Amino acid sequence: RVDLFLSVHYNAYIDPKIRGTETYFFTSRSRRLAERLHKKMSARLKLPDRGVRRMMFYTVHHSRVPSVLIEPLYITNPEDARHLAQANFHQKLAWDIVEALKSYFRLKG
């Protein structure tokens, strides 16, 4: 009996020029959660916004609750990867996730 499923990944791609923040969902009930998380995360990271996308990834497709996969940055891009070396990067990211979740649950009622 969970309220939602959130998966945090770091993206990678063969072309190191690709960079930015992406968020994925599948079901319509997950869209609002995805949009809130993405907006909060994108505002803080100030990386290229690659958008909120509907994809049939296993983690978001097979969940019975609202589910979102966030990809804050590309570890294969040197500019994005520099964020990982910052001492407080993960703390800021976690704070953004918490704030987005609080906002989501307030709106949900």
MOHU-V700358 format. One record per backbone hydrogen bond with DSSP energy under -1.0 kcal/mol. NH is the residue of the N-H (numbers start at 0). CO is the residue of the C=O. If there is no record, write none. Layout:
<<NH/CO> <NH/CO>>
//
This chain:
<<4/65> <6/67> <8/69> <10/72> <17/14> <20/47> <21/70> <22/50> <23/68> <24/52> <29/26> <33/29> <34/30> <35/31> <36/32> <37/33> <38/34> <39/35> <40/36> <41/37> <42/38> <43/39> <44/40> <45/41> <49/20> <52/22> <54/24> <60/56> <61/57> <67/4> <68/23> <69/6> <70/21> <74/10> <76/73> <80/76> <81/77> <82/79> <85/82> <88/85> <91/87> <92/88> <93/89> <94/90> <95/91> <96/92> <97/93> <98/94> <99/95> <100/96> <101/97> <102/98> <103/99> <104/100> <105/101> <106/102> <107/103> <108/104>>
//
